[in-house]
Amino acid sequence: MGKKNKYKQEEEKPKPAAAAPPPAQQQQPQQQRQPASSGPSTSAASGGWQTQSGQQQQRSQQGQGWGGQQGTQQQRGQQGQQGGYQSRGPPQQQQQQGGYQSRGPPQQQQQQGGYQSRGPPQQQQQGGYQSRGPPQQQQRGGYQSRGPPQQQQQGGYQQRGQQGQGQGSYQSRGPPQQQVALPPQPAGTIKRGTIGKPGQVAVNYLDINMEKMPAKAYHYDVKIEPERPKKFYRQAFEQFRVNQLGGAIAAFDGRASCYSADKLNTKTPNGEVTVTDAHGRTLKYTVEIKATNDLEIDLNSLRNYMSDRIFDKPMRAMQCLEVVMAAPCHSKSIRAGRSFFKMSEPGQRRELDDGYEALVGLYQAFMLGDRPFLNVDISHKSFPIAMPVLEYLERYGLKAKINRDTNLGNSRRFIEPFLKGINVVYTPPQAFGSAPRVYKINGLSMNPAISQTFEADGKQITIANYFKERNYQLQFPQLHCLHVGPPMKNIMVPIELCRIEAGQALNRKDGATQVANMIRFAATSTNERKAKIMNLLKFFEHNLDPTVSRFGIRIANDFIVVSTRILNPPQLEYQGNRWCPVRNGSWRMDGMRFLEPKPKAHKWAILYFDPPYGRKMHYNQVSDFERQMLSQSKTVSVSLADKAEIRTFTDERNLDACFGDLKKAQCDLAFVIIPQNGASYDVIKQKAELQHGILTQCIKQFTVERKLNPQTIGNILLKVNSKLNGINHKLKDDPRQPMLKNAMFLGADVTHPSPDQREIPSVVGVAASHDKYGAAYNMQYRLQRSALEEIEDMESITLEHLRVYYQYCKSYPEHILYYRDGVSDGQFPKIKNEELRGVKAACAKMKINPKICCVIVVKRHHTRFFPNGEPSQYNKFNNVDPGTVVDRTIVHPNEMQFFMVSHQSIQGTAKPTRYNVIENTGNLDIDLLQQLTYNLCHMFPRCNRSVSYPAPAYLAHLVAARGRVYLTGTSRFLDLKKEYEKRKIVPEFMKTNPMYFV
């Protein structure tokens, strides 16, 4: 997934089915949501492949910190422009099961299941459904929403819970005068979706007032010498602007460009400026500016790209205004990626443990929709806390007071990873009479100061004595020194004279405790998230900034409101034609059995860790696990033999013998109980899948000892059934929305190493379905050079998937629906030109010509939805309902694109997934594609919840993660082909258990 954002705060993660709330909970009134639409039809988020220019900085926020989850919602004024649907019908009308009922004359009976729409012309609105039944009537299915007309907000649904409510449809009513229709689409735009229950939601985009913006701006190249240090470039340019340019207003990007609304005088005779750093050192720079080859930027392109129907993104104008909008932020904050982090207030620091603190930043980016918007959001990132290095060692590194006997030699491996690469301020003793300096740490010295020697004035001297000779007695001469500055120069400075510099944005992977603490801090309701965004906007005061004012732009002080549609969830079919309704993104299997378990009684074993010394696991806990697993497997029809073979292993080497014996005994499945320390998950999977070819299900010892309840066992059985080639459930056929027949669902993802581990290769994961329901998948993984975005080996991967599909279905697919994850906007053309070419080449080799639809799945963006109302018991974070689609106003007019929230967020603000359709040779209808995408989010086998993006892409992510597991323990990768050959999965095993990787 590109760099997968490790802090997926809203984590819908397959933390498997926290069982859906019991039916009684569903009866609570949902809080009022306020629908309606904004603006004319469609619109744009950040991306479109046909128009992306090379210089576009990819919107995959790279150094971006945590897409932290929070914000607050102020009650929005009713903005019912063209947009919600009006829904009501006469009181005596009967509600049908499960569909929408659309208004007609009072005596009219509604048939079961279809749509019927007619009624007096003045009440009939364009394109919507109107549904209502008598208040006392319990329809089978869904929410009945109504209230007296004066309570009903404009364009909205007011939900009122009623006893005995059932599953699936909505019943809604509003005052008769409320006619709202979806906005007509401008000529020539792409068709947008129409199905679903209409509504409105606020989005974290601000309108930009460009009435006073000049028609053009000017772009200049800026050259600053010397090249290093770059961190004072802004100060140098600012001095140059004031002194040499006579205070002319110009926005500098911090590197090599500046933009101005006026022509600048490039003939400045003397570009020398002097900059003073925070420690009183002075640096001299020479600044010169010259006009670029293409001096003028057409700012009008932002005003009229919609009316002229020129769909090429006015890229240069957007880049210029992005630099202008950043002007107010630099002086008040630390920049990382596209976010500006505010230093923590005194006494309000959020510590993350290990010497880091969490800072909150404002993310901002220009977006093109129906009109230009400023997308504003918050980011979270960890920064090292500014403090003396001694204090760091006492509080975090050693967790002990430092005295004359402290020795860092033994703790080196805990301390160095934190210190390496961090900047410290070294303050020489007063006797030295020199100013403090900033250095980067390379690590600790070989020996303590008392014995570490270096050459001074031709003789060897210890560091402690060197300082002593200059009238400074080291307090802790037995501590190691810090090796700082250019590595070749061997500069050593005593730890006690150094402090960690404030405000350093580091590009490093955070530890597990930091991540957990960060999520706790970052996952908040939409209301709190909005409040945080608004506070930061107040803090930066864009509209008061002279640069922003000179460019004649103003940003609005509140979010825009857009039209939404809520799609109906599919119903899920289990064994014996029993089906299960989805409520609020999850469902319960109560008494249902898996759709297609394999009938044969599987031989199974349980392996647990029995070390020669230390804490052992009790045998009776293992046999209790066996008993519970066996009894619960019967209730869902997973067929396990009556007894498991229970074995112990003492260490990793001993595992080989166990797996070898089980393989000989033709064991179908081994549960491996992983100890807290001992054999690791990665080693177990490598041995089982790359060497022996045996199916394993790992479970932590802690879980078996402390958390063994029916829910945990149920969640494990979801995975076990899939691994044993069973099918958990399928989508119930819906005659109103027939789905694709004979289709192969393909998902692909590439995971990259973090920036500080670039020597590790990237891992490609591809999963493809091979059954008629889109529920059974097989996998392929590959290694390729680090950070390469497109999949090089797509042809051979697709050939393999087509072969497996044919083996199971006895025919080739007529449709290939390809969900591609982990691609930034600038890469869309590469996927279209290279990866899809590989897929087509594979099809051509098989002499088939299926229709291909390629959908890019984008999670790394900063668009969030903010419904009205407050968090409640059943919607703790005040998120939109699962199934919410936005494909107007904020999507690009010339691109087939939509946002969808398909999951119920467990913590924090739900992150919508953005879908960009870049190839659609079968001309699939947008309504079909949106419903199909939503349905596939219910097919993830690990949990009884709808997940945040379609199962094929999610499974591809698991495949890539498994490929990453196979790399553990190796740090040098010379020839990737050979490395891959060494890590091939046992072919027979892949054939018998293609879905072993869930």
Solvent accessible surface area in square Angstrom, and as a share of the most:
residue,aa,sasa,rsa
1,M,7,0.03
2,G,12,0.11
3,K,45,0.19
4,K,53,0.22
5,N,27,0.14
6,K,86,0.37
7,Y,3,0.01
8,K,9,0.04
9,Q,1,0.01
10,E,0,0.00
11,E,29,0.13
12,E,2,0.01
13,K,71,0.30
14,P,13,0.08
15,K,138,0.59
16,P,33,0.20
17,A,9,0.07
18,A,53,0.41
19,A,57,0.45
20,A,6,0.05
21,P,38,0.24
22,P,61,0.39
23,P,74,0.47
24,A,64,0.50
25,Q,57,0.25
26,Q,24,0.10
27,Q,33,0.15
28,Q,76,0.34
29,P,85,0.53
30,Q,39,0.17
31,Q,34,0.15
32,Q,70,0.31
33,R,25,0.09
34,Q,14,0.06
35,P,1,0.01
36,A,0,0.00
37,S,1,0.00
38,S,3,0.02
39,G,11,0.10
40,P,67,0.42
41,S,0,0.00
42,T,0,0.00
43,S,0,0.00
44,A,0,0.00
45,A,3,0.02
46,S,6,0.04
47,G,0,0.00
48,G,0,0.00
49,W,50,0.18
50,Q,86,0.38
51,T,19,0.11
52,Q,27,0.12
53,S,41,0.27
54,G,84,0.81
55,Q,105,0.46
56,Q,12,0.06
57,Q,112,0.50
58,Q,71,0.32
59,R,16,0.06
60,S,16,0.11
61,Q,9,0.04
62,Q,109,0.48
63,G,20,0.20
64,Q,5,0.02
65,G,22,0.21
66,W,1,0.01
67,G,6,0.06
68,G,0,0.00
69,Q,0,0.00
70,Q,0,0.00
71,G,0,0.00
72,T,30,0.17
73,Q,9,0.04
74,Q,92,0.41
75,Q,129,0.57
76,R,22,0.08
77,G,53,0.51
78,Q,95,0.42
79,Q,72,0.32
80,G,17,0.17
81,Q,71,0.32
82,Q,77,0.34
83,G,1,0.01
84,G,0,0.00
85,Y,2,0.01
86,Q,0,0.00
87,S,6,0.04
88,R,39,0.14
89,G,0,0.00
90,P,9,0.06
91,P,71,0.45
92,Q,98,0.44
93,Q,2,0.01
94,Q,85,0.38
95,Q,18,0.08
96,Q,10,0.04
97,Q,60,0.27
98,G,25,0.24
99,G,0,0.00
100,Y,16,0.06
101,Q,0,0.00
102,S,1,0.01
103,R,28,0.10
104,G,0,0.00
105,P,31,0.20
106,P,64,0.40
107,Q,136,0.60
108,Q,22,0.10
109,Q,122,0.54
110,Q,19,0.08
111,Q,81,0.36
112,Q,131,0.58
113,G,23,0.22
114,G,23,0.22
115,Y,86,0.33
116,Q,48,0.21
117,S,60,0.39
118,R,129,0.47
119,G,23,0.22
120,P,46,0.29
121,P,117,0.74
122,Q,126,0.56
123,Q,23,0.10
124,Q,72,0.32
125,Q,14,0.06
126,Q,113,0.50
127,G,54,0.52
128,G,10,0.09
129,Y,41,0.16
130,Q,5,0.02
131,S,3,0.02
132,R,16,0.06
133,G,0,0.00
134,P,16,0.10
135,P,45,0.28
136,Q,136,0.61
137,Q,30,0.14
138,Q,97,0.43
139,Q,7,0.03
140,R,119,0.44
141,G,0,0.00
142,G,5,0.05
143,Y,42,0.16
144,Q,3,0.01
145,S,1,0.01
146,R,41,0.15
147,G,5,0.05
148,P,62,0.39
149,P,65,0.41
150,Q,150,0.66
151,Q,92,0.41
152,Q,13,0.06
153,Q,18,0.08
154,Q,78,0.35
155,G,1,0.01
156,G,5,0.04
157,Y,11,0.04
158,Q,22,0.10
159,Q,10,0.05
160,R,100,0.36
161,G,22,0.21
162,Q,22,0.10
163,Q,134,0.60
164,G,52,0.50
165,Q,18,0.08
166,G,21,0.21
167,Q,26,0.11
168,G,29,0.28
169,S,1,0.01
170,Y,22,0.08
171,Q,1,0.01
172,S,4,0.03
173,R,33,0.12
174,G,3,0.03
175,P,8,0.05
176,P,62,0.39
177,Q,138,0.61
178,Q,14,0.06
179,Q,83,0.37
180,V,10,0.06
181,A,26,0.20
182,L,14,0.07
183,P,4,0.02
184,P,101,0.63
185,Q,64,0.28
186,P,36,0.23
187,A,86,0.67
188,G,70,0.67
189,T,21,0.12
190,I,50,0.25
191,K,103,0.44
192,R,2,0.01
193,G,0,0.00
194,T,59,0.35
195,I,32,0.16
196,G,3,0.03
197,K,10,0.04
198,P,7,0.04
199,G,8,0.08
200,Q,9,0.04
201,V,6,0.04
202,A,1,0.01
203,V,0,0.00
204,N,0,0.00
205,Y,0,0.00
206,L,0,0.00
207,D,45,0.23
208,I,19,0.09
209,N,71,0.36
210,M,20,0.09
211,E,146,0.65
212,K,172,0.73
213,M,7,0.03
214,P,35,0.22
215,A,52,0.40
216,K,86,0.37
217,A,0,0.00
218,Y,25,0.10
219,H,28,0.13
220,Y,5,0.02
221,D,54,0.28
222,V,7,0.04
223,K,111,0.47
224,I,9,0.04
225,E,87,0.39
226,P,74,0.47
227,E,118,0.53
228,R,178,0.65
229,P,49,0.31
230,K,70,0.30
231,K,117,0.49
232,F,25,0.10
233,Y,12,0.05
234,R,73,0.27
235,Q,79,0.35
236,A,0,0.00
237,F,5,0.02
238,E,80,0.36
239,Q,68,0.30
240,F,0,0.00
241,R,42,0.15
242,V,78,0.45
243,N,97,0.50
244,Q,40,0.18
245,L,18,0.09
246,G,69,0.66
247,G,33,0.32
248,A,30,0.23
249,I,41,0.21
250,A,10,0.08
251,A,3,0.02
252,F,17,0.07
253,D,48,0.25
254,G,9,0.09
255,R,143,0.52
256,A,53,0.41
257,S,19,0.12
258,C,0,0.00
259,Y,15,0.06
260,S,0,0.00
261,A,10,0.08
262,D,52,0.27
263,K,133,0.56
264,L,16,0.08
265,N,87,0.45
266,T,42,0.25
267,K,169,0.71
268,T,23,0.13
269,P,137,0.86
270,N,88,0.45
271,G,9,0.09
272,E,97,0.44
273,V,8,0.05
274,T,53,0.31
275,V,1,0.00
276,T,72,0.42
277,D,21,0.11
278,A,102,0.79
279,H,53,0.24
280,G,52,0.50
281,R,82,0.30
282,T,94,0.55
283,L,46,0.23
284,K,137,0.58
285,Y,3,0.01
286,T,61,0.36
287,V,1,0.00
288,E,96,0.43
289,I,6,0.03
290,K,127,0.54
291,A,45,0.35
292,T,21,0.12
293,N,168,0.86
294,D,85,0.44
295,L,41,0.20
296,E,81,0.36
297,I,2,0.01
298,D,82,0.43
299,L,0,0.00
300,N,49,0.25
301,S,27,0.17
302,L,1,0.00
303,R,90,0.33
304,N,50,0.26
305,Y,5,0.02
306,M,28,0.12
307,S,88,0.57
308,D,77,0.40
309,R,81,0.29
310,I,98,0.50
311,F,35,0.14
312,D,90,0.47
313,K,14,0.06
314,P,15,0.09
315,M,17,0.08
316,R,62,0.23
317,A,2,0.02
318,M,6,0.03
319,Q,36,0.16
320,C,0,0.00
321,L,0,0.00
322,E,34,0.15
323,V,25,0.14
324,V,0,0.00
325,M,2,0.01
326,A,4,0.03
327,A,31,0.24
328,P,8,0.05
329,C,0,0.00
330,H,37,0.17
331,S,105,0.67
332,K,80,0.34
333,S,20,0.13
334,I,32,0.16
335,R,100,0.37
336,A,9,0.07
337,G,40,0.38
338,R,22,0.08
339,S,0,0.00
340,F,2,0.01
341,F,0,0.00
342,K,54,0.23
343,M,82,0.37
344,S,41,0.26
345,E,82,0.37
346,P,129,0.81
347,G,88,0.85
348,Q,124,0.55
349,R,100,0.36
350,R,114,0.42
351,E,71,0.32
352,L,2,0.01
353,D,52,0.27
354,D,48,0.25
355,G,0,0.00
356,Y,14,0.05
357,E,10,0.05
358,A,4,0.03
359,L,2,0.01
360,V,29,0.17
361,G,0,0.00
362,L,0,0.00
363,Y,2,0.01
364,Q,12,0.05
365,A,0,0.00
366,F,0,0.00
367,M,4,0.02
368,L,1,0.01
369,G,0,0.00
370,D,8,0.04
371,R,74,0.27
372,P,8,0.05
373,F,0,0.00
374,L,1,0.00
375,N,0,0.00
376,V,0,0.00
377,D,0,0.00
378,I,0,0.00
379,S,0,0.00
380,H,0,0.00
381,K,19,0.08
382,S,10,0.06
383,F,1,0.00
384,P,1,0.01
385,I,1,0.00
386,A,29,0.23
387,M,6,0.03
388,P,52,0.32
389,V,0,0.00
390,L,34,0.17
391,E,59,0.27
392,Y,7,0.03
393,L,0,0.00
394,E,45,0.20
395,R,100,0.36
396,Y,26,0.10
397,G,14,0.14
398,L,39,0.19
399,K,138,0.59
400,A,55,0.43
401,K,161,0.68
402,I,14,0.07
403,N,80,0.41
404,R,145,0.53
405,D,121,0.63
406,T,23,0.13
407,N,82,0.42
408,L,0,0.00
409,G,33,0.32
410,N,123,0.63
411,S,20,0.13
412,R,62,0.22
413,R,181,0.66
414,F,121,0.50
415,I,0,0.00
416,E,30,0.13
417,P,87,0.55
418,F,14,0.06
419,L,0,0.00
420,K,106,0.45
421,G,29,0.28
422,I,0,0.00
423,N,37,0.19
424,V,0,0.00
425,V,11,0.06
426,Y,22,0.08
427,T,65,0.38
428,P,14,0.09
429,P,10,0.06
430,Q,181,0.80
431,A,64,0.50
432,F,48,0.20
433,G,72,0.69
434,S,64,0.41
435,A,39,0.30
436,P,33,0.21
437,R,108,0.39
438,V,44,0.25
439,Y,31,0.12
440,K,114,0.48
441,I,2,0.01
442,N,37,0.19
443,G,5,0.05
444,L,10,0.05
445,S,2,0.01
446,M,149,0.67
447,N,65,0.33
448,P,32,0.20
449,A,2,0.02
450,I,98,0.50
451,S,57,0.37
452,Q,24,0.11
453,T,63,0.37
454,F,72,0.30
455,E,119,0.53
456,A,20,0.15
457,D,146,0.76
458,G,66,0.64
459,K,111,0.47
460,Q,117,0.52
461,I,16,0.08
462,T,24,0.14
463,I,4,0.02
464,A,13,0.10
465,N,71,0.36
466,Y,52,0.20
467,F,8,0.03
468,K,116,0.49
469,E,114,0.51
470,R,113,0.41
471,N,131,0.67
472,Y,57,0.22
473,Q,118,0.52
474,L,5,0.02
475,Q,106,0.47
476,F,31,0.13
477,P,17,0.11
478,Q,30,0.13
479,L,5,0.03
480,H,9,0.04
481,C,1,0.00
482,L,0,0.00
483,H,33,0.15
484,V,0,0.00
485,G,13,0.13
486,P,69,0.43
487,P,83,0.52
488,M,176,0.78
489,K,138,0.58
490,N,100,0.51
491,I,48,0.25
492,M,43,0.19
493,V,7,0.04
494,P,4,0.02
495,I,3,0.02
496,E,31,0.14
497,L,25,0.13
498,C,5,0.03
499,R,103,0.37
500,I,1,0.00
501,E,36,0.16
502,A,53,0.41
503,G,22,0.21
504,Q,15,0.07
505,A,45,0.35
506,L,28,0.14
507,N,90,0.46
508,R,51,0.18
509,K,125,0.53
510,D,20,0.10
511,G,34,0.33
512,A,90,0.70
513,T,70,0.41
514,Q,6,0.03
515,V,29,0.17
516,A,44,0.34
517,N,35,0.18
518,M,0,0.00
519,I,28,0.14
520,R,168,0.61
521,F,27,0.11
522,A,0,0.00
523,A,14,0.11
524,T,15,0.09
525,S,7,0.05
526,T,0,0.00
527,N,12,0.06
528,E,91,0.41
529,R,0,0.00
530,K,0,0.00
531,A,36,0.28
532,K,46,0.19
533,I,0,0.00
534,M,25,0.11
535,N,92,0.47
536,L,10,0.05
537,L,22,0.11
538,K,151,0.64
539,F,64,0.27
540,F,2,0.01
541,E,81,0.36
542,H,4,0.02
543,N,40,0.20
544,L,132,0.65
545,D,22,0.11
546,P,85,0.53
547,T,16,0.09
548,V,1,0.00
549,S,61,0.39
550,R,93,0.34
551,F,0,0.00
552,G,13,0.13
553,I,2,0.01
554,R,133,0.49
555,I,16,0.08
556,A,40,0.31
557,N,134,0.69
558,D,43,0.22
559,F,6,0.03
560,I,10,0.05
561,V,2,0.01
562,V,0,0.00
563,S,6,0.04
564,T,7,0.04
565,R,5,0.02
566,I,18,0.09
567,L,1,0.00
568,N,25,0.13
569,P,35,0.22
570,P,16,0.10
571,Q,47,0.21
572,L,0,0.00
573,E,26,0.12
574,Y,1,0.00
575,Q,61,0.27
576,G,66,0.63
577,N,122,0.63
578,R,119,0.44
579,W,63,0.22
580,C,3,0.02
581,P,27,0.17
582,V,9,0.05
583,R,50,0.18
584,N,41,0.21
585,G,3,0.03
586,S,4,0.02
587,W,4,0.01
588,R,83,0.30
589,M,26,0.12
590,D,88,0.46
591,G,68,0.65
592,M,22,0.10
593,R,106,0.39
594,F,1,0.01
595,L,23,0.11
596,E,68,0.31
597,P,24,0.15
598,K,84,0.36
599,P,121,0.76
600,K,116,0.49
601,A,64,0.49
602,H,12,0.05
603,K,101,0.43
604,W,6,0.02
605,A,0,0.00
606,I,0,0.00
607,L,0,0.00
608,Y,16,0.06
609,F,27,0.11
610,D,42,0.22
611,P,15,0.09
612,P,100,0.63
613,Y,178,0.68
614,G,59,0.56
615,R,151,0.55
616,K,99,0.42
617,M,10,0.04
618,H,124,0.55
619,Y,127,0.48
620,N,104,0.53
621,Q,53,0.24
622,V,0,0.00
623,S,36,0.23
624,D,49,0.26
625,F,0,0.00
626,E,13,0.06
627,R,146,0.53
628,Q,37,0.17
629,M,0,0.00
630,L,27,0.13
631,S,65,0.42
632,Q,40,0.18
633,S,1,0.00
634,K,115,0.49
635,T,79,0.46
636,V,22,0.12
637,S,23,0.15
638,V,6,0.03
639,S,30,0.19
640,L,13,0.06
641,A,25,0.20
642,D,105,0.55
643,K,146,0.62
644,A,9,0.07
645,E,81,0.36
646,I,39,0.20
647,R,62,0.23
648,T,56,0.33
649,F,0,0.00
650,T,58,0.34
651,D,59,0.31
652,E,67,0.30
653,R,195,0.71
654,N,48,0.25
655,L,0,0.00
656,D,45,0.23
657,A,54,0.42
658,C,1,0.01
659,F,0,0.00
660,G,19,0.18
661,D,62,0.32
662,L,1,0.01
663,K,92,0.39
664,K,167,0.71
665,A,43,0.33
666,Q,147,0.65
667,C,17,0.10
668,D,35,0.18
669,L,0,0.00
670,A,0,0.00
671,F,0,0.00
672,V,0,0.00
673,I,0,0.00
674,I,23,0.12
675,P,11,0.07
676,Q,118,0.52
677,N,124,0.64
678,G,45,0.44
679,A,2,0.02
680,S,49,0.31
681,Y,82,0.31
682,D,34,0.17
683,V,35,0.20
684,I,0,0.00
685,K,3,0.01
686,Q,35,0.15
687,K,26,0.11
688,A,0,0.00
689,E,2,0.01
690,L,31,0.16
691,Q,111,0.49
692,H,39,0.18
693,G,3,0.03
694,I,3,0.02
695,L,6,0.03
696,T,2,0.01
697,Q,9,0.04
698,C,17,0.10
699,I,11,0.06
700,K,136,0.58
701,Q,9,0.04
702,F,79,0.33
703,T,21,0.12
704,V,6,0.04
705,E,32,0.14
706,R,161,0.59
707,K,106,0.45
708,L,31,0.16
709,N,67,0.34
710,P,93,0.59
711,Q,87,0.39
712,T,28,0.16
713,I,0,0.00
714,G,25,0.24
715,N,21,0.11
716,I,16,0.08
717,L,1,0.01
718,L,5,0.03
719,K,37,0.16
720,V,0,0.00
721,N,3,0.01
722,S,3,0.02
723,K,4,0.02
724,L,9,0.05
725,N,52,0.27
726,G,4,0.04
727,I,15,0.08
728,N,8,0.04
729,H,6,0.03
730,K,25,0.11
731,L,29,0.14
732,K,66,0.28
733,D,109,0.56
734,D,51,0.27
735,P,127,0.80
736,R,78,0.29
737,Q,36,0.16
738,P,94,0.59
739,M,47,0.21
740,L,32,0.16
741,K,149,0.63
742,N,49,0.25
743,A,9,0.07
744,M,0,0.00
745,F,17,0.07
746,L,0,0.00
747,G,0,0.00
748,A,0,0.00
749,D,0,0.00
750,V,0,0.00
751,T,15,0.09
752,H,27,0.12
753,P,7,0.04
754,S,17,0.11
755,P,43,0.27
756,D,82,0.43
757,Q,70,0.31
758,R,98,0.36
759,E,114,0.51
760,I,36,0.18
761,P,4,0.02
762,S,0,0.00
763,V,0,0.00
764,V,0,0.00
765,G,0,0.00
766,V,0,0.00
767,A,0,0.00
768,A,0,0.00
769,S,0,0.00
770,H,7,0.03
771,D,19,0.10
772,K,168,0.71
773,Y,50,0.19
774,G,1,0.01
775,A,13,0.10
776,A,15,0.12
777,Y,1,0.00
778,N,8,0.04
779,M,0,0.00
780,Q,21,0.09
781,Y,3,0.01
782,R,33,0.12
783,L,18,0.09
784,Q,8,0.04
785,R,142,0.52
786,S,35,0.22
787,A,53,0.41
788,L,22,0.11
789,E,28,0.12
790,E,16,0.07
791,I,5,0.03
792,E,106,0.48
793,D,56,0.29
794,M,2,0.01
795,E,55,0.25
796,S,45,0.29
797,I,0,0.00
798,T,0,0.00
799,L,41,0.21
800,E,51,0.23
801,H,0,0.00
802,L,0,0.00
803,R,117,0.43
804,V,17,0.10
805,Y,3,0.01
806,Y,98,0.37
807,Q,67,0.30
808,Y,98,0.37
809,C,40,0.24
810,K,149,0.63
811,S,42,0.27
812,Y,59,0.22
813,P,5,0.03
814,E,102,0.46
815,H,32,0.14
816,I,1,0.01
817,L,1,0.00
818,Y,0,0.00
819,Y,0,0.00
820,R,0,0.00
821,D,2,0.01
822,G,12,0.12
823,V,8,0.05
824,S,9,0.06
825,D,4,0.02
826,G,27,0.26
827,Q,27,0.12
828,F,0,0.00
829,P,42,0.26
830,K,84,0.36
831,I,0,0.00
832,K,55,0.23
833,N,83,0.43
834,E,70,0.31
835,E,1,0.00
836,L,1,0.00
837,R,156,0.57
838,G,12,0.11
839,V,0,0.00
840,K,85,0.36
841,A,35,0.27
842,A,0,0.00
843,C,4,0.03
844,A,69,0.53
845,K,127,0.54
846,M,52,0.23
847,K,183,0.77
848,I,38,0.19
849,N,144,0.74
850,P,10,0.07
851,K,103,0.44
852,I,6,0.03
853,C,3,0.02
854,C,0,0.00
855,V,1,0.00
856,I,0,0.00
857,V,1,0.00
858,V,10,0.05
859,K,12,0.05
860,R,46,0.17
861,H,12,0.05
862,H,4,0.02
863,T,1,0.01
864,R,0,0.00
865,F,4,0.02
866,F,0,0.00
867,P,1,0.01
868,N,14,0.07
869,G,15,0.14
870,E,109,0.49
871,P,54,0.34
872,S,43,0.28
873,Q,143,0.63
874,Y,67,0.26
875,N,16,0.08
876,K,135,0.57
877,F,33,0.14
878,N,0,0.00
879,N,3,0.01
880,V,10,0.05
881,D,15,0.08
882,P,10,0.06
883,G,0,0.00
884,T,3,0.02
885,V,1,0.00
886,V,0,0.00
887,D,4,0.02
888,R,11,0.04
889,T,0,0.00
890,I,0,0.00
891,V,0,0.00
892,H,1,0.00
893,P,0,0.00
894,N,48,0.24
895,E,9,0.04
896,M,37,0.17
897,Q,0,0.00
898,F,0,0.00
899,F,0,0.00
900,M,1,0.00
901,V,1,0.01
902,S,0,0.00
903,H,2,0.01
904,Q,26,0.12
905,S,7,0.05
906,I,69,0.35
907,Q,61,0.27
908,G,0,0.00
909,T,0,0.00
910,A,4,0.03
911,K,8,0.03
912,P,0,0.00
913,T,0,0.00
914,R,2,0.01
915,Y,0,0.00
916,N,4,0.02
917,V,13,0.08
918,I,8,0.04
919,E,24,0.11
920,N,31,0.16
921,T,74,0.43
922,G,20,0.19
923,N,129,0.66
924,L,18,0.09
925,D,63,0.33
926,I,5,0.03
927,D,13,0.07
928,L,30,0.15
929,L,1,0.00
930,Q,0,0.00
931,Q,15,0.07
932,L,4,0.02
933,T,0,0.00
934,Y,3,0.01
935,N,9,0.05
936,L,2,0.01
937,C,0,0.00
938,H,0,0.00
939,M,6,0.03
940,F,1,0.00
941,P,9,0.06
942,R,53,0.19
943,C,1,0.00
944,N,12,0.06
945,R,20,0.07
946,S,1,0.01
947,V,0,0.00
948,S,1,0.00
949,Y,0,0.00
950,P,0,0.00
951,A,0,0.00
952,P,0,0.00
953,A,0,0.00
954,Y,4,0.01
955,L,0,0.00
956,A,0,0.00
957,H,23,0.10
958,L,19,0.10
959,V,0,0.00
960,A,0,0.00
961,A,43,0.33
962,R,13,0.05
963,G,0,0.00
964,R,66,0.24
965,V,21,0.12
966,Y,3,0.01
967,L,8,0.04
968,T,66,0.38
969,G,84,0.80
970,T,47,0.27
971,S,80,0.52
972,R,174,0.64
973,F,25,0.11
974,L,144,0.72
975,D,61,0.32
976,L,40,0.20
977,K,166,0.70
978,K,137,0.58
979,E,16,0.07
980,Y,35,0.13
981,E,103,0.46
982,K,144,0.61
983,R,19,0.07
984,K,98,0.42
985,I,14,0.07
986,V,31,0.18
987,P,108,0.68
988,E,106,0.48
989,F,6,0.03
990,M,47,0.21
991,K,125,0.53
992,T,72,0.42
993,N,20,0.10
994,P,9,0.05
995,M,7,0.03
996,Y,1,0.00
997,F,2,0.01
998,V,1,0.01
